[in-house]
Amino acid sequence: MSDDIKKRFDFPNSLIQSQAVGHLIAAVLKEHGASEKIHQSTNQTAALNLLWEKSCSDNVVVRTACSEGLVALVAQGHAEFSYVLNGILNLIPSARNMSGLIKALMKLLQMQASREGQGGAKDLQDLYSIRNPPQPLITVLEHRPDCWPLLLQQLTAFFQQCPERSEASCVQIMAPFLWYLYCEPSQLQEYAKLRLSLLKVLLQPRGVCEEAQPSVLEQQILQLCCNMVPCLQMKDLMQTTEMTLFVEEVYLSLLRHPAFWKRQLTQLTVQLLCICEVSLKTTGECSSLIQLLERSVELLGEDFPVKLVIIGIALILLQTPASQQKPVLNLTLKLLSLTEGQRIPKASLLLLVPLLQILSSTALEDCLATGEEGPSRQQLALSLLEVLQRECHGDDRHTISCRLAFPVSSMYGSVFTACRILEVMGEASAASDWLAAVESLLPATTVIPPHVFLLLAHLLVEDGGQNLQQILKVTTQLAQADSSQVPHLIPVLMFKLGRPLDPVSYNHILYTLPTLGVHKVCVGQILRVIQLLGTTPRLRAVTLRLLTSLWEKQDRVYPELQRFMAMSDAPSLSVGKELQWEKLIAKAASIRDICKQRPYQHGADMLAAISQVLNECTKPDQASPAALVLQGLHALCQAEVVCIRSTWNALSPKLSCDMRPLILKTLSELFSLVPSLTVNTVEYENFKVQVLTFLWTHTQNKDPIVASAAYKSLSHFSAGEHTILHLPEKIRPEMPVPDELDEEESVDLSIPGSCYLRLLTITAPSILPALEEFFTSLVRQEMVNMPRGIYHSALKGGVCSDQGKTVAGIPNFILKTYETNKQPGLKPGLAGGMLFCYDVAMYQSKDGKPLNRLMASRGRTFKQTTLALVHEVHVQLSEWHRAIFLPQAWLAYMTRAYHAILQGRIAELELQLQHGKEGPEEVQYKRSTAWLWVRDMLTDEITKTAAKESPVVKGNALLALSSLAVVVSKHEASLSSESDGVLEVQPNFLPVKEWVSMVLNTVLVIVDSHYHPRGQLFTCFYHKSYSGENTASAIARSAAATALSLLVPVFIISCKEKVEEILNMLTARLPGKPSADESQAVQIHMGLALGMFLSRLCEEKLSDMSGQQMSLLLMKSLDALESCCFDPSLEHNTGCILGVGLALSLMSHSSHTESRVHVAASLRKLSAYLDESGSQSRTFQEVLAYTLSCVCTSAFSAGIIEAVEAEETMTKLQLLVENNQQTSGFALALGNLVYGLSVCGHGKAEDLGNRLRPSWIKIVLSEGAPTMLCLAALHGLVALVGSDVDVMQFQSEAIHNSQFQARLNEVIRTLTEVISVSGVIGLQSNAIWLLGHLHLSTLSSNQSRTSVPTDYSYLPEGSFIRAAIGFFITGGKKGPEAVPPSLLKVVMKPIATVGENYQYPPANLAALLSPLMRLNFGEEIQQLCLEIAVSQAPSSQSAAALLGLWVMPPLVHGLSLNIKKYLLVSMPLWAKHVSDEQIQGFVENLMVAVFKPASQPCHPEMCPSALQGLSQAMKLPSPSHHLWSLLCDATGRIFDLLPNRIRRNDLELYISIAKCLSEMTDEGANQVSQITKENIEKAAFVKLYLISQGRLPLMSLTDLLTAAMQHPSKETLAWMILHSLYQARIVNHTNTGVLKRLEWLLELMGYMRNIAYQSASAQNVPPAEALDFLMLIFAAAVVAWADHEAPLLLGLSASWLPWHQENGPGGPAAALLGRSPMHRVTVQEVLTLLPTSMLLLLQKEPWKEQTQKFIDWLFSIMEIPNEAFAATSKDLLKATLLSLRVLPEFKKKAVWTRAYGW
């Protein structure tokens, strides 16, 4: 049978062949049975095999008939569908002829579509897919790409013959194949012909076009094509061309039924726009697409997406070649004309940039254009421009109607986002925000996206002046960042110039033009614009200035600038004088700028022009051009292009007599260069002298501008170059006259510091700021040249004044007398004299260096002498006068001894090093600790001596040890100042603080036997009684009490808190008190000790440093002392009287009025008390008279009493002396008073002194005079020459003239004669004591006793600082009435300014500044005082003490707002230098308090200052534990007090608190900023700031996101997170590096996946809501990290404070952060830009390595159940996936088919 059939197949007749196929099918049915279906497992019979074989026959009839037979078997139910289908597919790869098989295949699919489609409900997409199971045609095409013509033929037939009832199912069954064919990422060229040909088949018209809607088949095919558009590839030329053709065909098909396809057409219109952009970039052609758009404008009408298309067109026009622009312009014109009678959208203004670009293009482009019909490009552009200038733009309040879910290219995201931003930019504040953000990003950007540029141009055109300056500034910076934008910018600026504006705006725009010359290519365009402006006569001056500005940017335009300057010189009759004047000014200004900018290149060219202007401009009203060119000359001289001396020689004939103020000012500025250009020639020195004379002369010019300029120029000269001859005659001091005998000696013409201050009295108020600058230069120069040794010597003790030979010979005289003495009775007196003045000369070699051997010997001698004096100095409790001065004598001696022994020790070590006995390291260590070694050695020697000897020795030892404590403390302070406050701890020596504490405790235990010390004691000075008390001799107790006054500087430095305790201790032991000592002598010494202690506290100005409490304590103690003094019932109160005298003497110079009143009242009481003391003992009267003399002298010096009252007291004492000539105390008192009044200028006192001195000398030298009379005369004599000056204080330094020196010498000779000649032992002994005392008082000064000097009198007379501080003192004593605050400020400001960089020499700044703080000098002076205190606090304890006083309540509350701000900001400078209590009071009462809403007065402007100070304070290195705890606590409290919702103008506060937290540990910062429901915005911002700066790791965001999901205002937090993520990218930190960011983003993706699949839960938040928020954060991260273009467009900023120059609290600055319309748009549009940004991100390293992870994650989230994720979010993820279709990873079949939904 089969053979017969085969023969029939071979027979060449179609009828026979067809019959043979019928027989074969019958045979198949017979073999298999009629009831059984043929399937895959059925036995393959011969007939069936033959049927399959012949279906691929070469004979077309046979194969066709066989293939149809196979289909018939399926149709009639004899064979399974899958069996036949799979059989055909299996044959395809090897079949030689496939037409029959393919036709059968198509019949089967048609049959299946018809069968499945009858039900209507079944979705045929479930039958086939692209990949599994693949649509059969896909298999065919993949295995046999060459069969595409057959496929095309059969597909054509398939769709043409499609039954009406199954049209939809036919398209559905073919959909997988069509998706594969058109959307397969590789876009194989083998399929290209099929794709193009099939497209025509698919989209051919079906039915009549007039029908209301297309057929079902057409609907299905077109919808399918529309869905495929976003998936088409456009990577290369071929793909782009195919895409263009595809979209054109689809679009044309849709246009056949525009009403039906309205939504699709609208969306495809936007897609067309995006394809246009890609096509332009790839092929340079887009006209066909544009024409399509133009065609659809009318058809779509109101549904046409006008705004998006206009923005897209604006972008396209910027990159369209001229040949392609005309269609685009036609489309634009049609769009805008469509809105006639309506308001055109504001977005249309974006078209201005490309239109202006077209209109300003060169004629060359038109020459190249071929003959075109219709209007030209320029005509079209002009027409459009006219439409745009109607100024009837809509408000754009309606939202954008068309939003694409799956855009075909990245352009859509930019266009849509730009459109949204444009909507909110109507508000000036939103525009300002966006501009500020763009400005912050420009420095990090090199390519500016066109949409950003268009928005900027739109703002420029639309701005009415509110943001114009900001826009122009951003424009300039944009040009610098991307010079390719400049050609677009220039036409826009010119267009803006053509609109009506105010003159200031015109000026700003004009001067922006030259700033755009950032590239040589742009220069020509700018130059042409400027030249065009120059054709207008009225604008020529401006043109010259613009050319100059352009030349500053580009030197290549210099020839053009020269040409234009030459043109401006040409006279013109048509131009008025005013315009000529403008041109002259412009020319002069340009000359100046040329000289300043490039003096070396073009400066020489300008000399002739300068000379010309100077020659022409000589009239009074022509000073401005002359001054301008002189400024140019200034620049040339500064650059040393010309010699300043030669220049002046040339100009002086013209200018030396010029009196025009502006010229004089400019010349002064020119002469300020003279010091810096100095040449070592005689001629130049002479020139400098001329210049100085010129400048000093013009400081007195009546014009304040000239005088100010002169002073400012003088500030550039060295202080040593000014002489008294320069000073104005009114204030010039007398010229020093040289000694006639020494004519060769040059006259000192240097200006004393005080003379500078006299300038204040002759300077007008308007000139004072310049004088202040001059003073500042003087102070700065003085500090630069300040000898380093001055610090050390000032702290060690006062600088010795000049002394005559007679005074200098006293120590040697007493020493010789001591060494040759053989009379035991003289020994105590000689020992006393030695104590006062013993010294050994320092031996030096020829080169001026000390000789080590002799220095070592000197040290040993001092050590031996010290022990001898401790034994031999006589201490007698009844000698009240000696008791006053003995402690001071010991202090002076121990100062000399300590330093001599220290020098000797160092010399010994040098000798050991020289002799090789010690190594260098050992010697170096011993040198550094020598000062401690000497301390311990002397301590051991003194205490050993005291342990075994008599009470007198113990008393001397106590005074010596106390003095040693003072000396060591001062020495430590001087070492500390030299080593910047840090002294190395020495393990082998007791720390100074502990050692000093031992001395203090020992002294206090001896004074008060009940005192319980905390530390160790020197037990050798006392012994334990049977009751367990510490007891000592009366002499020891008296010595200890008076020694306390020596230790006052130590108390001030080390333990100020003990002052109150000591005052109470001494007060309790006064005569008449329950705790008074049993010994009468001790009672006397207790009163004296209290007075001495009080006087020293006054001398140290302790009340000024410690505040009201200390002042009250001092007055209380003084009251107790005075009560004892004036109580007639008490005995043994002579010590109290002396103590009152000492205390009142020092108090008289207090600046407090109540103190001065008290001194006056007490003085009168003392006077009256002396009058009534006739019944008292002679000693009592002597003490009272002496006290009266001291207080009277001090009061007169301070101006408390008048000369008449002082004279009355002097007369009273004179009568007492005359009536009691043998009483030493009266003579001492009178001599003391006469000396004091004389040096203070009391004429009658000087006359009396001249009478008393000869008479007393006569008595002393007369033979046979009574001893007591001689003794009284001796005491009077030494007092007359100032022996007791130390117990008094003078207002100013005593001026000792040569006559005084002669008188002093005469008294000294008298004393030495008595000592040498007299045979009376007592007289000799007293004379020696008095001689030593006189020597000490002559050399000593107040600085030698106080812890620091009270002023700068130790600086040389020429010191300006010394004079300035003296001015402070005068101001503090006389008040603002006598010293105007305006003048005081001129002197104080330089001290404060220079003090910021230098530490001044030691002085008691608290005493100097406290009166100025308390008196009514005003806020400015108070602030300057505190500035000085703050800058000097590190090196000055008194400054720190004053500061500590004023930062505490109640004083701090009385300060002004500005001063409080200053204290808050400067806290880091002084926080470590005040006490813990003081800094705590400041922090609690000011720093934290300003944040409390209820605090009054409330000053929110102080909050930034408080946080600035706090954040800087937290950066201090090595703060104390208390300070650090306090700062951390303050940070936490301020954080809690800050509002939870952040206002924009408060943003700086939150940044500052974040900076504070960044200094804390992670644990501490997290504890303070713990997130709660109430504070989430505040805490989130702080954490985000720290993350953005790299302070916290990105992983810290996880906890924040968990909390943020529960917050109602998620957009606000998202905005913050977006900025934080972007700034984390910008900040260079390990925590924000790209790998850390990648790690965090992958972590976030995992977290989202867990929530999506419910393996992790979002607390109290629905999963869909949580995922939406996290999706927003994911998008934010991708957009922020992909590139800079999207952040630029969105208005992200490089800093958290781009709006620093915001307006007041009522404006946008008061708005809440993250809640403005601009901020909302920024957050929302992050999602729009996600697809584009994801592609950009995954094309970078190291992100591209993780591409597959990102794709897998997108699938996992996109494919979760619908209820867990919104449909819009899924669409976004799909769009993101589609954007990745160009990546290699996407081309995997498993990936792209899944992405397309197959």
Residue, then its C-alpha position, 0 to 999 in steps of 0.5 A: m500500500s505504501d509503495d503504491i502511495k509513494k509511486r502516486f506521490d512521484f507521479p507528476n500530476s497534482l490531482i493524482q498527488s492530492q488523491a495519494v495524500g487522501h489515501l495516506i490519511a485513510a491508511v493512517l486512520k485505518e492503522h490507528g483505529a478511528s476511535e483512538k487519538i494519535h498522541q506522542s506515545t502512539n506507535q509510529t506506523a509506516a503510513l504515519n511516518l510517510l505522512w510526516e516525511k512527505s510534509c517536508s517534500d520538495n513537491v509543493v503540492v505534496r507537502t502542502a497536502c500532507s501538512e493540511g492533512l496533519v491539521a485535518l487529523v487534529a481538527q477532526g479529533h483523530a490526533e492530539f493538538s500537542y502531538v502534531l504541533n510538537g512534530i512540526l516543531n521537531l521537523i523545522p530545524s532539519a526540514r529542507n522545505m518548511s512552507g507546508l510545516i509553517k502553514a500547518l503551524m499557523k493553521l493550528l494556532q488559528m484553530q487554537a485561537s478560535r477554539e480557546g477564544q470562544g469561551g471569551a473568559k480564558d486568557l490566551q497568555d497562559l498558553y504560551s510565553i516567550r520562554n516557558p513554554p515558548q510560542p511556536l513561532i519563536t522556536v521556528l524563528e530561533h532555529r531557522p532565521d532564514c524562514w522569515p519570508l515564509l513566516l511573514q507570508q503566513l502571518t499576513a494571511f493569519f491576520q487577514q483571515c482572522p475570524e471576527r469572533s476570534e480577533a482578540s484571541c488571535v492577537q493574544i496567541m501571537a503576542p509572545f512572538l511579537w514581543y520576542l520579535y520586537c523587544e528582544p534586547s539583542q535586536l538581531q539583524e537577521y530578524a530586521k526585515l521580518r520586523l519591518s515588513l510585519l509591522k506594515v502588515l500589522l498596522q495596515p488599515r482594517g475597515v473604514c476610517e470614518e468608523a467611530q472606533p477601530s476593529v477589535l483586531e486593530q485595537q488589540i494590535l495597536q494596544l500591543c504595539c503601544n505596550m511594546v514601545p517602552c521596551l524597544q531598544m535605542k542603543d545604536l543607529m540601527q535600533t534607533t532607526e527601527m524604533t523611529l519607524f515603529v513609533e511613526e507607524v503606530y502613531l499614524s495608526l492611532l491617528r486614524h481614530p484619535a478620539f478612541w486612542k486619546r489616552q494612548l496618543t497623549q502618552l505616545t506624544v511624550q514618548l515621541l518627544c523622548i525618541c526625538e531627543v535620542s534620534l537627534k543624538t544618534t542620527g541627527e534627524c528628527s523631522s519626521l517625528i516632529q511632523l507627526l507631533e505637529r499633526s496631532v496638535e489639532l487632533l488631540g486639542e486640549d488633551f495635547p501635553v502642551k507643557l511637557v512638549i514645550i519643555g521638551i522642545a526647548l531642550i531639543l532645540l538647544q541640540t538640534p542642528a540648524s537644518q532640523q530646527k524649522p520643523v521644530l519651530n513650526l510645531t512650537l508656533k502651532l502649539l502657541s497659536l493653538t492657545e490664542g485667546q487663552r493664556i500661554p503656559k509659563a513653561s513657554l518662556l523656556l523657549l526663549v533661550p533656544l529662540l534667542q540662540i537662533l536669532s543671534s546665530t551668524a549668517l553663515e548658517d543661512c548661507l549653507a541652507t538650501g532653498e527652502e519654502g516658507p518663512s526662514r528659521q529667523q522669521l519663525a523664531l521672531s514670530l515665536l518671540e513676539v508671542l512669548q512677549r505678550e506677557c499673558h502667561g497662565d498661572d499653571r495651577h493645573t497639574i500635568s495631565c500626562r504621566l508616563a509609567f514606562p518612559v522610553s528614555s531618560m529625557y522624560g524624567s528630566v522634563f517632567t521634574a523640570c515641569r513640576i519645579l517650574e510649577v512651584m517656582g512662582e514663589a520668590s522664596a522657592a526660586s531663591d531656595w532652588l538658586a541657593a542649592v544650585e549655587s552650592l553644587l556648582p563648585a563640584t560640577t563640570v557639566i551643567p544639564p540643559h534643563v537646569f540651565l533652562l530653568l535658570a534662564h527662565l528665572l532670569v527672564e521672569d525675575g522682577g528684581q527680588n532674586l536678580q542679584q542671586i540669579l546673576k551670581v549663579t549665572t556667573q558661577l555656572a559659566q565658570a563650572d561649564s563654559s559651554q553654556v556661555p553662548h546660550l547665556i549671553p543672548v538671554l542677558m541681552f534680552k533681559l537688558g531690553r526689558p524695562l528695569d530699574p537702573v541698578s538692575y541694568n548695571h548688575i546685568l551689564y557687569t555680569l557680561p564680562t564675568l562670562g568670559v571664562h573661555k577663549v571661545c566665548v570672548g568673541q561673542i562677549l566682545r561683540v556685545i560690548q562693542l555694540l554697546g560702545t556705539t552708543p555715545r552715552l554708554r561709552a564710559v560703561t563700555l570701557r569699564l566692561l572691556t576692562s572687566l573682560w580683560e581681567k578675565q581674558d588678557r587677549v582683549y588687551p589690544e581692543l581695550q587699548r584701542f577703546m581707551a585711545m578712542s575715549d581720548a578723542p575730542s567730540l563736539s557732539v558729546g556733552k561735558e557730563l559724558q566727557w567727565e564719565k569717560l574720563i572717570a572710566k578711563a582713570a578707573s581702567i588705568r587703575d585696574i590694569c596697574k593692579q591686575r597685571p602690573y608687570q605685563h602692562g604697567a609700564d604702558m600706563l605711565a604715560a596715561i597716568s601722567q596725562v590724567l594728572n596733567e589734565c586734572t588739576k582743578p579742585d573738581q577734577a580730583s577723582p580721576a587723578a586719585l584713581v590713577l594715583q591708585g594705579l601708581h600705588a599698585l605699580c610701586q607695590a609691584e616694584v615696577v617703578c621706584i617709589r622715590s623716583t616716582w615721587n621726585a617726578l610727581s612732587p613738583k605737581l603734587s607736593c602743593d596739591m591741597r585737594p583732600l582726595i589727592l592727599k588721601t591717595l598720596s598718604e596711601l601711596f606713602s604707606l608703601v615706603p616702609s615695605l620698599t626700603v632700600n639701604t641708601v642715604e637718599y631713600e632714608n632722606f625720602k622716608v624722613q620727608v614722607l614721615t613729615f608729610l604724613w604727620t603734618h596731615t594728621q592735623n589736616k582739617d579734612p577727616i578723610v585726609a587725617s584718617a589716611a595719614y594715620k593709617s599710613l603711619s601705622h605701616f612705619s616702625a615705631g622707632e622712626h617716629t620722633i617728638l619732632h613729628l608731634p604737633e607743637k601743642i602736645r610736643p614735650e620739651m626737647p631734651v638738652p644735652d649736657e654741655l660737657d658731653e656734646e657728642e652724645s646724641v639727643d634722644l628724640s624718641i616719643p614717650g608712650s604718654c605723648y601718643l595719648r595726648l593725640l587724643t585731646i587734639t583729634a576729632p571724633s571722626i578721625l579716632p578710628a584711624l588713630e586707633e589703627f595707628f595705636t594698634s600698630l604701635v602695640r603690635q610692634e611693641m609686642v613683637n619686639m618685647p624682650r622675653g626676659i621681661y616676663h621672667s623679671a616682672l614675675k620675680g620682682g620689680v626692675c631696679s631703678d637707677q641708683g647713685k653710687t652712694v646708695a649702691g655702696i651701702p651693702n658693701f659698707i655694712l658687710k665690711t662693718y659686719e666682718t670687722n666688727k668686734q663688739p657683740g652689742l653691734k651684732p644684732g644691728l649689723a645682722g639686721g642691716m645685712l638682712f636688708c641689703y646683703d648681696v654679692a656681686m656677680y662675676q663675669s668674664k670679658d665676654g660678659k658671661p658669668l664665671n661658673r666657679l665664682m657663681a658657685s662660690r657666690g651661691r655657697t656664700f649666700k647659703q652660709t649667710t642665710l643660716a647666720l642671719v636666721h641666728e643673728v637677726h634680732v627679734q624684739l616684740s616691743e619694737w613696733h617699727r621693726a615689726i612692720f618691716l621685718p617680714q618684707a626684709w626677709l622676703a627681699y633677702m630670700t629672693r636674692a638668696y634663692h636666685a643666687i644659690l640657684q645660679g650657683r647650683i647651675a654653675e656647679l653642674e656646668l663645672q661637673l659637666q666640663h670636668g666629666k664628673e657627670g654625663p650630659e643627660e644627668v646634668q640636663y635633668k639636674r639643671s631642669t630640677a635645680w630650682l626644686w633642689v635649691r628649695d629643698m636644700l634651703t628648707d632642710e637647712i632652715t628647719k634643722t636650725a629651727a628645731k634646736e634653737s631659741p624662739v628668736v631663731k624660730g621666729n626668723a626661720l618662720l619668716a625665712l621659710s614663708s619668704l621662700a614659699v613666695v619666691v618659689s611660687k613666683h619662680e614657678a609662675s615665671l617658668s610656666s609662662e616661658s613654657d606655655g603653661v606646662l611644667e613637667v612633673q618631677p617624680n623625685f621632688l615634692p610638687v610645689k603645690e604640696w610643699v607650699s601647702m606644708v608651709l601654709n599649714t605650719v604657719l596657720v598651726i602656729v597662729d592657731s593651735h586649734y587649727h587642723p591641717r589636712g596635709q603634712l607640717f614642718t613640726c620643728f617650729y612647735h611642740k605638742s602640749y599635754s592637752g594635745e595642742n600645738t604650742a609655740s613661743a610668743i615670738a614664733r606666734s607673732a612671727a607666724a602672724t606677720a608672715l601671713s601677709l607675706l604669703v598673700p601672693v601664694f594664697i591668690i595663686s594657690c588657695k584663694e579660699k583660705v583668705e576668709e579663714i585666715l581673716n576670721m582667724l586673725t580677727a578672732r585673736l584681736p585684743g579684747k576677743p574671747s580667743a585673744d592670746e595670753s601674751q600682750a606682745v602677741q595680741i599687739h602682733m595679731g592686730l598688726a598682722l591683720g592690718m598687714f594682711l588686709s593691706r596686702l589684699c588691697e594691694e593685690k586688688l583681691s576684691d576686684m578679682s573676687g567680687q562683692q562677697m570678698s569686698l564685704l569680707l574685707m570691710k567686715s575685717l577692717d571694721a573689727l580692726e577699727s573697733c579695737c583701734f578706737d576702743p579706749s578701754l582696750e589695752h595692747n591695741t597699738g598693733c591694731i592702730l598700726g594695722v588700721g594705718l596700713a590697711l587704710s593707706l592701701m585702701s585710699h587708692s580704691s576706685h570704690t567711692e565707699s572706700r574713699v569715703h571710709v578712708a576720709a572718715s577714719l583719717r579724721k577719727l585718727s586725728a581726733y584720737l591723737d588729740e585726745s591721747g594725752s593720757q595714753s602711753r608714749t608708745f601709744q602716741e607714737v604709734l598713733a602719730y605714725t599711723l596718722s602720717c601714713v593715712c594722711t599721705s596716702a589720702f592726699s596722694a589719692g585726692i581724698i583730702e585737700a592740701v589744707e587738711a594735710e597741712e593741719t596734720m603736718t602742723k600737728l605732728q610738727l608741734l608734737v616733735e617740737n615738744n617731744q624731741q627725744t621721741s623717735g616715733f614722733a620724728l619718724a611720723l613727721g619725716n614720713l608725712v613730710y616726705g609723702l606730701s613733698v613728692c605729691g607736690h605739697g609745697k609747704a611740706e617741701d619747705l618744712g623738709n628743707r628746714l628739718r633735715p639740716s637741723w636733724i643732721k646737726i643734732v646727730l653729728s653734734e658731740g655730746a647730744p643725748t642718745m635719745l635725741c640723736l636716735a629720734a633725729l636719725h629716725g626722722l632723717v631716714a623717714l624724710v628721704g622715704s625709708d617708710v615709703d612701702v607702707m604708703q601708696f602714691q597715685s603716681e610714681a614719685i618724681h625724684n629729681s637730682q636734688f632729692q638724690a643729693r639729699l638722700n646721699e647726705v642722709i646716707r653719709t650722716l648714717t655711715e658717719v654715725i656708725s663709723v664714729s659714734g661710740v654709743i653702741g645703741l645709736q650705732s646699732n640703730a643706725i645700721w638697721l636704719l641704713g639697711h632699711l633705707h637701702l631696701s626702701t630705695l630699691s624696692s617698689n610695689q612690684s616686688r611684693t605683689s604676685v604680679p605687678t600692678d601696672y607696667s611701670y617696669l616697661p621703658e618710658g617709650s612703651f605705648i602699652r605702659a602709657a595705655i595701661g596708665f590711661f586705663i588706671t586714670g579712667g578707672k579712678k576718675g570715671p567717664e566724666a573725666v575720661p570719655p569712653s570714646l577716647l578710652k575705646v581708642v586706647m583699649k581696642p588696640i590692646a584688645t586686638v593685639g592681645e588676641n595673638y600675644q600674651y602681655p607681660p605680667a600685670n594685675l589685669a583684674a585691678l586694672l580692668s575691674p573699675l572700668m567694668r563697674l563704672n558707667f563707661g558703657e557697653e563697648i568698654q565693658q566688652l573690650c575689658l572682657e576681650i582683654a581678660v579672655s585673651q590673657a586668661p591663659s597666662s594671667q590668673s588675675a585676668a581669669a579671676l576677673l573673668g570668672l567673676w563676670v561670668m557668674p550671676p548676678l554680674v553676668h545678668g547685668l551685661s548687654l546682649n552683645i557682651k553675653k554673645y561674646l562670652l558665649v562664643s569665646m567660652p572655649l578660650w577661657a573655660k579651662h581657666v576659671s573655677d569649676e563653680q564659675i563655669q558651671g554658673f555660666v553654663e546654667n545661668l546663661m548658656v542653657a538658660v537662653f534656650k528656655p522659652a520662659s526665660q526673661p528677657c528672651h533673646p533667641e538671637m543668643c542661641p546660635s552664639a551659645l551653641q557656637g561656643l559650646s561646640q568649640a568648647m567640646k573640641l578643647p584638648s584634654p578638658s577636666h572631667h568636671l568640665w567635660s561632664l558639664l559640657c555634655d550635660a549642657t548639650g543634652r539639656i539644650f537638645d531637649l529644649l530645642p523645638n521638636r519641629i525645625r524652622r528653617n531659620d533655626l537650622e543652624l542651631y540643630i547643626s550646632i547641637a549635632k556638632c556638639l554631639s559629634e564630639m561625644t562618644d557614640e553611646g553618649a550621643n545616642q543617649v542624648s538624641q534618642i528618638t521618641k514619638e515627640n522628638i523624631e524630627k529633631a532627633a532624626f535631623v541630628k542623626l542624619y547630619l552626623i551620618s552625612q558628615g561621616r561621624l556615624p556609620l550609614m548603618s545607623l539609618t536603619d533604626l531611624l527608618t524604623a521610627a520614621m515609618q510610624h511618623p505622620s509627616k514622612e515626606t519631611l523625614a524623607w527630605m532630610i534623608l535625601h539631603s543626608l544621603y547626598q551630602a554623605r556622597i560629597v563628604n570625604h570620609t571612610n564611613t561615607g565611602v562608596l563601598k559603605r554606601l553600597e553595603w548600606l543600600l544592599e542592606l536596605m534592599g534586604y530589609m525591604r524584601n523581608i518586609a515584603y515577604q513578611s519575614a520582618s515586620a514594620q511596627n504598627v505600620p501596614p506593610a504596603e505603607a512601610l514599603d512605599f516609604l522605604m521605596l522612597i528612601f531607596a529612590a532617594a539613595v539612588v538619585a543622590w548617588a548616581d550623578h550630580e545632574a538630578p540633584l542639581l535639578l531637584g535643588l539638593s544642596a551641598s550644605w545644610l545651610p544654603w539659605h544663610q542670607e534669608n530674610g526675617p522671621g516673618g518670611p520663608a525662613a520661618a517656614l518649617l524644614g521639609r514642608s515647603p512646596m519646593h521641598r515636597v516636589t523634590v521628594q516626590e520627583v525622586l521617584t520620577l528620576l529613579p529609572t534614569s538614575m538607576l541606570l547611571l548608578l549601575q554603570k559605575e564601579p563598584w555598583k556595576e558588579q552588583t547589577q544582578k543583585f539589583i535586578d533580582w531584588l527589583f523582581s522580588i519586590m515587583e512580584i509580591p502579592n498586590e495587597a502588599f505593594a501599590a500598583t504605582s510602586k510596582d510600575l515604578l519598579k518595572a520602569t526601573l527594570l526597563s531602564l536597565r535594558v541596555l545592560p549586558e545582564f538584562k540581555k539574559k532571556a530569563v531576565w528580559t522575559r521576566a521584565y516584560g511580563w512573559 
